[in-house]
């Protein structure tokens, strides 16, 4: 039978196949309980003991089968001996039967006389000479000694033999039928001798077991004429829920009051800067979006709380929702303590899924403290969360990034200042350490962004709360020691307001902007021209009255998105209300 499943456009074949494995008998997983009855008692065995018990069982089976076949062969040989004796004295047998008034009398007279048969005498003599058991080894069990061949060479018929002779048809007296009886008698005698040899030699029993196992392998194994299409895999694992999740880029959002959800990134199209954008999440008047990132459904998410604790989940575990839904309260996803909320989320993908030893988590707090901890220390989180950083009173975590010890770190404050220093200025610390001074802040100022510089060709995109921003070459941010007040990144004038976000971008990137009113816009970085550090910037998003820009996130384009963009053409250039 051949089954063909045709998939709809856009379906992932691997996910459909995994669903078939999971939900049907196409693939089955079973465990082996190595418990067996040994001498009538249940016993847990290892592989060697199991094989020994199996071979012992097979030896017993072969032995008992041979004993059974030997008993049947002896009984059949005994009957054939009687028929051979009758054929050798057929005229006398017929005369006695004709003269007897009844069958019982005829049987008694046949059993009363001793008969001579050279064939039977020779066969029994030959068999006795070849077998150490003598003639007795060829006689049925419990057969009295006064039946069968006697010491004088004559033969005494038993009750079974006489009864078989009386029931013999006349056609058996033809020459051909007589030859059949004689040949069968010779074959049975040879069979008895062979069965006795099997019981006398354990090596023959071993050879039979081997031949039978080889025959079963040739008939049912992979080496058979029709090769098995079902494969048996050792150490197979059950399919997990993740195996049934299609790989897909998702937009994960977290509101200020703790509502979290995910949406496919394909739901948002690129727009011209200054557009109104799409509604990303329905929020209450006192709530807004303050965390957003792009990740694959199979990526890990390290979730850092404002109390410096770390929680862990996969992107596919984040509930999906529409653009107008609020999502699921994050308190239902993690066992958060009173007053605790998730403030930083860090997707962990690619080679970092295995938590390599040469990578670090670089963290920064709102009061300017920084800390670098090896990534391996976060590889075994507990359900109740683990400590990521020990915070001072009134401090909270504002950023976390993955590093490999070879990059510069940049801190941005809400006052429009920035400081850049080598990450090796901060030594690796354990999870319980407090960290060191990264940026010197004035009264009322806070650090709002932590960036890890990748190369000198990138730009820094800064955005202010009133929807303005700019793109500045990273080369304009010179390296200084950690712990300084920093240099100007963007002017924080009355028009701009405070700085709310800063991120590293390339000309071909796209960004997502999010407002406190839940409006999201996706735009191209190339549409934002580069400016110097001391300028005020241009309009990035038109914020409505009573709302402010809360953050932005860079998007890395996938091949699928680029193809879709080419297909949509001019539609991508439209501004949506």
Backbone torsions as a table, in degrees:
resi	resn	phi	psi	omega
1	UNK	NA	137.2	179.3
2	UNK	-124.7	124.1	-179.0
3	UNK	-110.9	129.6	178.4
4	UNK	-116.4	126.4	177.9
5	UNK	-112.8	116.6	179.2
6	UNK	-92.4	128.9	-175.8
7	UNK	-95.4	149.5	173.5
8	UNK	-71.0	161.2	179.8
9	UNK	-64.2	131.9	178.6
10	UNK	93.9	-9.6	178.4
11	UNK	-74.0	150.6	-179.6
12	UNK	-96.3	114.6	-176.2
13	UNK	-56.9	-39.9	-177.8
14	UNK	-63.1	-37.8	-179.9
15	UNK	-69.0	-42.0	178.0
16	UNK	-62.4	-42.5	179.2
17	UNK	-63.7	-41.6	177.8
18	UNK	-64.0	-34.6	175.8
19	UNK	-65.5	-39.2	176.4
20	UNK	-63.8	-42.6	176.8
21	UNK	-60.6	-41.0	-174.2
22	UNK	-75.3	-42.2	-169.6
23	UNK	-97.1	-11.5	-176.9
24	UNK	-125.2	-179.0	178.1
25	UNK	-88.7	13.2	177.1
26	UNK	-58.2	-35.6	174.3
27	UNK	-137.3	134.4	-178.8
28	UNK	-131.4	142.7	178.3
29	UNK	-117.7	132.9	179.8
30	UNK	-140.0	151.9	177.4
31	UNK	-103.9	155.4	179.2
32	UNK	-107.6	121.6	176.5
33	UNK	-93.1	105.6	-173.8
34	UNK	-81.6	54.6	176.6
35	UNK	-115.1	132.3	-178.9
36	UNK	-140.5	157.1	175.1
37	UNK	-82.7	113.4	178.7
38	UNK	-114.1	114.6	-176.6
39	UNK	55.7	37.4	176.4
40	UNK	83.2	1.0	-178.8
41	UNK	-120.3	134.3	177.1
42	UNK	-67.1	136.9	-176.1
43	UNK	-146.6	136.6	175.6
44	UNK	-82.8	124.3	-173.3
45	UNK	-115.6	151.4	168.3
46	UNK	-88.1	-178.9	-173.8
47	UNK	-62.8	-42.8	-179.6
48	UNK	-63.4	-45.4	179.4
49	UNK	-64.1	-37.5	179.0
50	UNK	-63.8	-42.4	177.9
51	UNK	-65.0	-41.3	178.7
52	UNK	-62.4	-43.2	178.8
53	UNK	-66.4	-38.0	178.2
54	UNK	-64.3	-45.1	179.6
55	UNK	-65.8	-37.3	176.3
56	UNK	-62.8	-41.3	177.7
57	UNK	-63.7	-44.9	179.4
58	UNK	-63.7	-37.0	177.8
59	UNK	-63.5	-41.2	178.1
60	UNK	-65.7	-40.1	179.0
61	UNK	-62.7	-46.8	-179.2
62	UNK	-63.7	-41.2	-179.5
63	UNK	-64.4	-47.8	-179.2
64	UNK	-66.7	-34.8	176.9
65	UNK	-66.3	-40.1	178.6
66	UNK	-65.2	-40.8	177.8
67	UNK	-62.5	-41.3	178.2
68	UNK	-63.5	-47.4	179.3
69	UNK	-62.9	-35.8	178.3
70	UNK	-65.1	-41.3	179.3
71	UNK	-63.4	-43.2	178.6
72	UNK	-66.7	-38.6	179.6
73	UNK	-66.0	-40.3	177.9
74	UNK	-63.4	-42.0	179.8
75	UNK	-64.9	-42.4	178.4
76	UNK	-68.0	-39.3	177.6
77	UNK	-63.6	-36.2	179.1
78	UNK	-64.5	-41.0	178.3
79	UNK	-65.9	-43.3	-179.7
80	UNK	-64.8	-33.0	175.5
81	UNK	-60.9	-42.6	178.4
82	UNK	-63.4	-41.4	178.3
83	UNK	-65.6	-38.7	178.0
84	UNK	-64.1	-39.6	176.8
85	UNK	-64.1	-40.1	-179.9
86	UNK	-65.1	-42.6	179.3
87	UNK	-63.6	-34.7	179.5
88	UNK	-71.0	-22.2	-178.8
89	UNK	-128.8	42.9	-171.0
90	UNK	-62.3	-39.3	-177.7
91	UNK	-64.1	-44.1	179.3
92	UNK	-66.4	-37.3	179.2
93	UNK	-63.1	-44.9	179.9
94	UNK	-63.3	-41.3	-179.2
95	UNK	-63.1	-44.7	179.9
96	UNK	-63.5	-42.3	-178.1
97	UNK	-66.6	-40.3	-179.8
98	UNK	-67.9	-35.0	-176.8
99	UNK	-80.1	-20.2	-177.0
100	UNK	-76.6	135.3	-179.1
101	UNK	-71.8	-31.0	-179.1
102	UNK	-136.4	159.2	178.6
103	UNK	-60.8	-42.4	179.5
104	UNK	-59.4	-37.5	179.4
105	UNK	-68.4	-38.5	178.2
106	UNK	-62.9	-42.2	179.5
107	UNK	-64.4	-39.9	-179.7
108	UNK	-64.0	-41.3	-179.9
109	UNK	-68.0	-35.0	177.9
110	UNK	-66.4	-37.5	-179.7
111	UNK	-76.7	-20.9	-175.7
112	UNK	-78.2	-26.5	-176.5
113	UNK	-93.4	157.2	174.7
114	UNK	-102.5	132.8	-173.1
115	UNK	-116.1	155.7	-179.3
116	UNK	-113.8	131.8	176.5
117	UNK	-144.9	111.3	-178.8
118	UNK	-65.8	-33.9	-179.6
119	UNK	-64.4	-48.1	-179.0
120	UNK	-65.1	-41.0	-178.8
121	UNK	-63.4	-41.7	-179.7
122	UNK	-69.2	-41.8	-179.7
123	UNK	-63.5	-44.2	-179.6
124	UNK	-68.5	-35.3	179.3
125	UNK	-67.7	-40.7	179.3
126	UNK	-66.0	-44.9	-179.8
127	UNK	-64.0	-39.2	179.4
128	UNK	-65.5	-34.5	179.7
129	UNK	-72.0	-28.0	-178.6
130	UNK	-88.0	-16.2	-177.0
131	UNK	-119.1	136.6	-177.6
132	UNK	-68.2	-18.6	-179.3
133	UNK	-80.3	-8.6	-179.4
134	UNK	71.3	-161.5	-177.5
135	UNK	-64.8	-31.2	-177.1
136	UNK	-59.6	-28.3	-178.9
137	UNK	-69.6	-15.9	-178.5
138	UNK	-103.2	-2.2	-179.6
139	UNK	-90.2	147.9	175.2
140	UNK	-61.0	152.1	179.0
141	UNK	-65.8	144.2	176.5
142	UNK	64.7	20.5	175.2
143	UNK	-84.0	122.0	-179.9
144	UNK	-55.5	149.7	-174.7
145	UNK	-71.5	-19.5	-178.1
146	UNK	-80.2	2.1	171.5
147	UNK	-103.8	154.1	179.1
148	UNK	91.0	-162.0	-178.2
149	UNK	-69.8	134.6	-179.5
150	UNK	-104.5	174.3	-176.9
151	UNK	-65.0	-27.3	179.8
152	UNK	-82.0	1.4	177.5
153	UNK	91.1	-7.0	178.1
154	UNK	-87.5	163.2	-172.7
155	UNK	-118.6	132.6	177.9
156	UNK	-108.8	123.5	-177.9
157	UNK	-76.8	142.1	174.9
158	UNK	-90.1	176.0	-178.8
159	UNK	-63.4	-42.4	-179.8
160	UNK	-65.1	-40.3	-179.9
161	UNK	-66.0	-44.2	180.0
162	UNK	-63.7	-39.7	178.6
163	UNK	-64.8	-39.5	178.9
164	UNK	-66.2	-37.2	178.9
165	UNK	-65.4	-43.0	-179.8
166	UNK	-64.5	-30.1	-179.4
167	UNK	-89.7	-0.5	-178.8
168	UNK	-70.1	134.1	179.5
169	UNK	-77.4	156.7	-179.0
170	UNK	-65.7	-26.0	-179.4
171	UNK	-66.1	-20.3	178.6
172	UNK	-70.2	-10.0	-178.2
173	UNK	-85.5	-7.4	177.0
174	UNK	-68.3	159.4	-177.1
175	UNK	-60.5	-40.7	-177.9
176	UNK	-65.2	-42.9	-179.4
177	UNK	-66.8	-35.7	177.1
178	UNK	-63.5	-39.2	178.1
179	UNK	-64.7	-37.3	178.3
180	UNK	-61.8	-41.9	179.7
181	UNK	-64.1	-44.3	-178.7
182	UNK	-65.4	-43.8	-179.7
183	UNK	-65.4	-40.5	178.4
184	UNK	-63.8	-38.5	179.3
185	UNK	-62.7	-41.1	178.3
186	UNK	-64.8	-40.1	179.5
187	UNK	-65.0	-40.6	-179.8
188	UNK	-65.7	-39.8	177.9
189	UNK	-62.3	-39.2	177.7
190	UNK	-68.7	-37.0	178.2
191	UNK	-64.6	-42.4	178.3
192	UNK	-60.7	-42.7	179.7
193	UNK	-62.8	-39.3	179.9
194	UNK	-68.4	-42.1	179.4
195	UNK	-65.0	-38.2	176.3
196	UNK	-64.4	-35.7	179.1
197	UNK	-67.8	-36.9	178.0
198	UNK	-63.5	-44.0	-179.4
199	UNK	-68.4	-25.8	-177.8
200	UNK	-86.1	-17.3	-174.7
201	UNK	-125.2	106.8	179.1
202	UNK	-59.7	-30.0	-179.4
203	UNK	-65.4	-28.5	177.2
204	UNK	-71.1	-36.1	175.7
205	UNK	-62.8	-42.0	178.1
206	UNK	-61.8	-41.5	179.5
207	UNK	-64.5	-38.6	178.7
208	UNK	-65.1	-42.4	178.2
209	UNK	-60.2	-43.5	179.6
210	UNK	-63.9	-43.3	-179.9
211	UNK	-64.3	-40.0	-179.1
212	UNK	-68.1	-39.4	177.9
213	UNK	-67.2	-39.1	177.1
214	UNK	-63.6	-40.5	178.5
215	UNK	-64.0	-41.5	177.8
216	UNK	-64.4	-39.9	178.7
217	UNK	-63.4	-44.5	-178.7
218	UNK	-66.7	-30.3	-177.4
219	UNK	-83.0	-38.8	-173.0
220	UNK	-115.9	-13.7	-175.5
221	UNK	-80.0	-176.6	-178.8
222	UNK	-67.9	-18.7	-179.0
223	UNK	-89.2	8.3	-179.6
224	UNK	-69.7	170.5	-178.9
225	UNK	-60.5	-46.1	173.4
226	UNK	-98.7	99.3	-174.3
227	UNK	-59.4	136.4	178.0
228	UNK	-62.5	135.9	177.5
229	UNK	-91.4	-18.0	176.2
230	UNK	-84.2	132.2	179.9
231	UNK	-108.1	144.3	177.7
232	UNK	-105.7	119.4	-178.3
233	UNK	-108.1	135.7	177.3
234	UNK	-84.8	147.6	177.1
235	UNK	56.9	34.0	176.7
236	UNK	-69.3	146.3	-179.0
237	UNK	-113.1	151.3	177.2
238	UNK	-67.0	147.3	175.0
239	UNK	-71.2	128.7	178.0
240	UNK	-88.9	169.8	179.0
241	UNK	-58.5	-34.8	-178.3
242	UNK	-62.4	-29.2	179.6
243	UNK	-68.0	-16.3	-179.3
244	UNK	-99.0	6.6	-178.8
245	UNK	-102.5	125.5	-179.6
246	UNK	-73.1	135.8	175.4
247	UNK	-62.8	127.6	-176.2
248	UNK	-159.4	140.0	176.2
249	UNK	-76.1	132.0	-176.4
250	UNK	-125.9	147.7	170.8
251	UNK	-95.6	116.5	-179.6
252	UNK	-105.0	125.1	-178.6
253	UNK	-120.1	147.4	177.8
254	UNK	-134.9	121.4	-178.4
255	UNK	-83.9	166.3	-177.3
256	UNK	-62.6	-34.8	-179.3
257	UNK	-86.8	1.9	170.7
258	UNK	101.2	25.7	175.4
259	UNK	-96.9	130.0	-175.0
260	UNK	-126.3	140.5	177.3
261	UNK	-157.4	169.6	177.7
262	UNK	-130.6	149.6	178.5
263	UNK	-141.5	145.9	175.5
264	UNK	-59.4	136.7	-177.9
265	UNK	-67.1	-19.9	-178.9
266	UNK	-70.8	-9.4	-179.7
267	UNK	-74.1	-11.4	-176.7
268	UNK	-115.3	133.5	179.0
269	UNK	-108.6	152.6	178.2
270	UNK	-67.2	141.1	-179.9
271	UNK	-131.8	164.4	174.3
272	UNK	-68.5	149.3	178.2
273	UNK	-64.8	148.1	-177.4
274	UNK	90.8	-4.6	178.7
275	UNK	-72.6	169.3	-179.0
276	UNK	-82.8	-28.2	176.2
277	UNK	82.4	-177.1	178.8
278	UNK	-102.7	157.3	176.3
279	UNK	-78.1	119.5	-177.0
280	UNK	-89.3	-34.5	-176.8
281	UNK	-157.3	140.0	174.0
282	UNK	-79.9	122.2	-177.5
283	UNK	-124.9	158.3	173.9
284	UNK	-77.1	169.3	-177.4
285	UNK	-61.5	-32.8	-177.0
286	UNK	-98.5	20.2	-178.7
287	UNK	-129.8	154.5	176.3
288	UNK	-157.1	166.3	-179.7
289	UNK	-83.9	125.8	177.3
290	UNK	-128.9	2.6	174.0
291	UNK	-139.5	133.4	179.4
292	UNK	-153.6	136.2	174.4
293	UNK	-156.1	163.7	-179.6
294	UNK	-109.6	130.7	-179.7
295	UNK	-153.8	158.8	176.2
296	UNK	-79.5	152.5	-178.2
297	UNK	-59.9	-24.7	-177.8
298	UNK	-96.4	5.8	179.7
299	UNK	-80.3	155.1	172.1
300	UNK	-83.9	154.3	173.5
301	UNK	-127.8	121.3	171.9
302	UNK	-94.5	118.0	-175.9
303	UNK	-107.8	116.7	179.9
304	UNK	-101.0	133.4	-179.7
305	UNK	-95.0	169.0	179.7
306	UNK	-67.0	-13.4	177.3
307	UNK	-95.9	9.5	176.8
308	UNK	79.6	18.9	176.8
309	UNK	-100.4	154.9	-176.9
310	UNK	-115.9	133.3	173.8
311	UNK	-124.0	160.2	-167.6
312	UNK	-136.3	136.9	173.5
313	UNK	-160.7	173.3	176.7
314	UNK	-101.1	156.3	-178.5
315	UNK	-62.4	-38.0	-178.7
316	UNK	-67.3	-17.2	177.0
317	UNK	-78.8	-13.7	176.7
318	UNK	-75.1	125.9	-177.3
319	UNK	-63.1	137.0	177.7
320	UNK	-83.6	149.9	178.8
321	UNK	-150.5	167.3	176.9
322	UNK	-79.9	175.1	-179.5
323	UNK	-64.6	-26.3	-176.3
324	UNK	-95.4	0.6	-179.9
325	UNK	-90.3	157.0	-177.8
326	UNK	-87.9	-22.8	-176.9
327	UNK	98.7	-163.8	-177.2
328	UNK	-112.9	138.1	178.1
329	UNK	-59.7	129.8	-176.9
330	UNK	-68.4	-18.4	177.6
331	UNK	-66.3	-20.7	177.0
332	UNK	-85.6	-6.7	-179.5
333	UNK	-103.6	-24.5	179.4
334	UNK	-133.2	150.3	176.1
335	UNK	-81.0	68.1	-177.2
336	UNK	-72.2	149.8	177.1
337	UNK	-84.9	171.2	179.7
338	UNK	-60.2	129.4	178.7
339	UNK	78.7	1.1	-179.3
340	UNK	-95.6	139.7	175.5
341	UNK	-146.0	157.7	-179.7
342	UNK	-77.9	126.1	-178.5
343	UNK	-114.4	-25.0	-178.6
344	UNK	-135.2	132.1	175.0
345	UNK	-121.3	137.4	-175.0
346	UNK	-130.4	106.8	176.6
347	UNK	-68.1	139.4	-176.7
348	UNK	-124.0	105.2	-173.8
349	UNK	-133.6	179.1	177.2
350	UNK	62.8	-136.6	-178.2
351	UNK	-66.9	-20.7	-178.4
352	UNK	-75.0	-8.8	177.1
353	UNK	-61.6	-27.9	-178.9
354	UNK	-91.3	6.9	178.0
355	UNK	52.9	65.8	-179.2
356	UNK	-64.6	151.6	-175.6
357	UNK	-73.1	-24.7	-175.7
358	UNK	-91.8	14.9	177.4
359	UNK	-115.4	155.7	-175.2
360	UNK	-132.9	160.0	168.2
361	UNK	-105.9	115.6	179.9
362	UNK	-99.0	123.6	-175.4
363	UNK	-119.2	151.2	177.3
364	UNK	-138.1	144.5	-179.7
365	UNK	-109.3	168.0	-176.8
366	UNK	-65.7	-25.0	-179.4
367	UNK	-93.0	13.0	172.6
368	UNK	91.5	9.1	177.7
369	UNK	-84.9	138.9	178.0
370	UNK	-123.7	157.2	-177.9
371	UNK	-156.4	141.5	178.3
372	UNK	-121.9	119.7	-177.1
373	UNK	-124.6	134.7	177.5
374	UNK	-55.3	139.4	-177.6
375	UNK	-62.7	-29.8	-178.0
376	UNK	-62.0	-23.1	-179.2
377	UNK	-73.2	-8.8	179.0
378	UNK	-109.2	13.1	-174.1
379	UNK	-80.5	-16.2	-178.2
380	UNK	-129.0	66.5	-179.2
381	UNK	-73.4	149.9	177.0
382	UNK	-93.7	159.8	-178.0
383	UNK	-59.0	-36.3	-179.0
384	UNK	-81.5	2.9	-179.9
385	UNK	89.5	160.9	178.2
386	UNK	-130.1	160.2	179.9
387	UNK	-75.8	127.4	176.9
388	UNK	-100.8	-39.1	179.3
389	UNK	-153.1	142.9	178.0
390	UNK	-91.4	115.4	-172.3
391	UNK	-99.1	149.3	172.9
392	UNK	-77.5	166.4	179.0
393	UNK	-62.7	129.6	179.4
394	UNK	83.2	-1.7	-179.9
395	UNK	-99.0	154.9	176.0
396	UNK	-149.7	161.7	-176.0
397	UNK	-80.9	132.1	-179.9
398	UNK	-114.9	-18.2	-177.9
399	UNK	-161.7	152.0	175.7
400	UNK	-149.6	140.6	-178.0
401	UNK	-144.9	154.1	176.2
402	UNK	-89.0	134.5	178.9
403	UNK	-135.1	164.8	177.0
404	UNK	-119.0	15.0	178.1
405	UNK	82.0	10.6	-175.0
406	UNK	-126.5	17.9	-174.3
407	UNK	-125.1	168.1	172.7
408	UNK	-92.2	151.3	179.1
409	UNK	-113.6	139.8	179.7
410	UNK	-125.2	133.3	176.3
411	UNK	-116.0	135.2	179.3
412	UNK	-120.8	136.7	178.8
413	UNK	-105.4	163.7	179.9
414	UNK	-70.8	-9.3	176.8
415	UNK	-87.1	5.6	178.5
416	UNK	84.8	15.3	178.7
417	UNK	-100.6	155.1	179.1
418	UNK	-142.3	146.0	175.4
419	UNK	-130.9	137.0	-179.8
420	UNK	-124.0	130.4	179.3
421	UNK	-151.4	161.5	179.2
422	UNK	-69.8	132.9	-178.8
423	UNK	-65.1	-20.6	177.2
424	UNK	-72.4	-8.5	171.7
425	UNK	-67.5	-14.4	177.9
426	UNK	-112.4	117.0	-179.4
427	UNK	-75.0	153.1	176.8
428	UNK	-62.6	140.1	-179.0
429	UNK	-133.0	160.2	177.1
430	UNK	-74.7	172.6	-176.8
431	UNK	-65.2	-28.1	-174.9
432	UNK	-87.5	-3.5	-178.1
433	UNK	-74.8	156.6	-179.4
434	UNK	-87.0	-25.4	-178.5
435	UNK	99.4	-171.2	-177.3
436	UNK	-130.3	170.7	-179.0
437	UNK	-71.9	125.9	178.4
438	UNK	-107.1	-34.2	-178.9
439	UNK	-145.9	137.3	-179.8
440	UNK	-92.4	115.7	-175.0
441	UNK	-108.0	151.9	173.1
442	UNK	-87.4	171.9	-177.5
443	UNK	-59.3	129.8	177.3
444	UNK	86.1	-7.6	179.8
445	UNK	-90.2	155.5	179.0
446	UNK	-139.5	152.7	172.6
447	UNK	-80.6	130.7	-177.3
448	UNK	-114.3	-11.2	-177.4
449	UNK	-152.4	143.6	173.3
450	UNK	-122.2	122.8	179.7
451	UNK	-123.7	147.2	175.4
452	UNK	-115.4	112.1	-176.7
453	UNK	-70.0	128.2	-177.6
454	UNK	-96.0	-45.7	177.8
455	UNK	-153.0	168.1	-175.7
456	UNK	-81.2	-4.0	178.6
457	UNK	-86.8	-7.8	-177.9
458	UNK	-80.6	166.8	174.8
459	UNK	-121.6	158.1	176.3
460	UNK	-103.7	119.8	177.7
461	UNK	-98.5	116.7	178.9
462	UNK	-110.1	146.6	-178.9
463	UNK	-137.6	143.9	-179.9
464	UNK	-109.6	167.7	-172.4
465	UNK	-66.9	-21.6	-179.7
466	UNK	-91.1	12.2	174.6
467	UNK	91.2	9.9	178.4
468	UNK	-101.3	157.3	179.0
469	UNK	-172.0	179.8	-179.3
470	UNK	-160.1	168.4	178.1
471	UNK	-118.7	122.4	-176.6
472	UNK	-121.8	131.8	178.0
473	UNK	-56.7	140.0	-177.5
474	UNK	-67.5	-21.6	-179.9
475	UNK	-65.7	-20.5	178.6
476	UNK	-75.7	-12.9	176.1
477	UNK	-96.3	99.4	-177.9
478	UNK	-79.7	155.5	-177.8
479	UNK	-80.2	133.8	174.3
480	UNK	-132.9	176.7	176.9
481	UNK	-75.1	155.7	177.7
482	UNK	-70.7	157.3	177.6
483	UNK	91.4	2.1	179.2
484	UNK	-90.0	171.5	178.4
485	UNK	-77.1	-20.4	176.2
486	UNK	92.2	-175.7	-178.3
487	UNK	-116.7	167.2	-179.8
488	UNK	-70.3	131.9	177.0
489	UNK	-105.3	-40.1	177.3
490	UNK	-158.6	147.1	-179.7
491	UNK	-71.8	129.3	178.6
492	UNK	-100.3	68.3	-179.1
493	UNK	-80.9	179.3	178.2
494	UNK	-64.7	-34.7	177.3
495	UNK	-64.7	-43.8	-175.6
496	UNK	-78.4	-43.5	-171.3
497	UNK	81.1	-168.6	-179.1
498	UNK	-72.6	155.5	175.3
499	UNK	-74.9	131.2	-179.1
500	UNK	-113.6	-18.2	-177.2
501	UNK	-158.4	152.9	173.8
502	UNK	-151.8	136.9	-178.9
503	UNK	-149.7	158.6	177.5
504	UNK	-89.5	134.4	-177.2
505	UNK	-138.8	161.1	171.4
506	UNK	-115.0	159.2	-177.9
507	UNK	-56.7	-31.7	-177.7
508	UNK	-87.2	2.2	-178.1
509	UNK	-79.1	166.1	169.2
510	UNK	-123.4	155.9	-179.7
511	UNK	-128.5	157.4	171.6
512	UNK	-115.2	132.7	178.1
513	UNK	-112.1	139.0	-177.3
514	UNK	-129.7	136.8	179.5
515	UNK	-107.2	165.1	178.6
516	UNK	-67.9	-14.6	176.7
517	UNK	-88.0	2.9	177.7
518	UNK	86.3	13.1	178.7
519	UNK	-90.5	135.0	-178.6
520	UNK	-123.8	138.2	176.8
521	UNK	-132.1	143.7	178.6
522	UNK	-116.1	125.4	-176.2
523	UNK	-141.7	162.5	-177.9
524	UNK	-87.8	141.0	179.2
525	UNK	-66.9	-32.8	-178.3
526	UNK	-62.5	-19.1	179.2
527	UNK	-81.8	-7.1	177.6
528	UNK	-105.0	112.3	-174.5
529	UNK	-75.4	154.7	179.5
530	UNK	-75.3	140.9	178.1
531	UNK	-138.4	167.0	178.8
532	UNK	-73.8	170.6	-176.2
533	UNK	-67.4	-29.5	-172.5
534	UNK	-89.9	1.8	-178.5
535	UNK	-84.9	169.8	-176.1
536	UNK	-94.3	-21.9	178.0
537	UNK	95.8	-174.1	-177.7
538	UNK	-121.9	174.0	179.9
539	UNK	-73.3	125.3	176.1
540	UNK	-97.7	-38.3	-178.4
541	UNK	-152.6	140.5	179.4
542	UNK	-86.1	101.7	-178.5
543	UNK	-81.1	143.2	178.9
544	UNK	-80.0	164.1	178.1
545	UNK	-60.9	137.0	179.5
546	UNK	83.8	-3.3	178.3
547	UNK	-120.7	160.6	179.6
548	UNK	-138.7	159.4	173.8
549	UNK	-72.8	128.2	-177.1
550	UNK	-104.9	-20.4	-179.7
551	UNK	175.5	171.7	176.0
552	UNK	-144.5	157.9	-178.2
553	UNK	-142.6	134.4	177.3
554	UNK	-77.3	144.2	178.6
555	UNK	-113.8	132.7	174.3
556	UNK	-97.7	118.5	-175.7
557	UNK	-69.1	139.9	172.9
558	UNK	-100.4	165.5	179.5
559	UNK	-60.4	-39.8	-178.6
560	UNK	-63.0	-38.8	-178.7
561	UNK	-69.0	-37.6	179.7
562	UNK	-65.3	-39.7	178.6
563	UNK	-65.3	-43.6	178.4
564	UNK	-61.3	-39.5	178.9
565	UNK	-62.6	-38.4	179.5
566	UNK	-67.8	-36.0	179.7
567	UNK	-70.4	-41.4	-176.7
568	UNK	-70.5	-29.8	175.3
569	UNK	58.9	-123.9	-173.6
570	UNK	-65.6	-19.3	-179.4
571	UNK	-61.4	-30.2	-178.7
572	UNK	-68.3	-21.3	-176.1
573	UNK	-88.4	-1.3	-178.5
574	UNK	-80.0	147.7	176.3
575	UNK	-98.7	125.4	-178.6
576	UNK	-95.6	144.1	175.5
577	UNK	-97.2	NA	NA
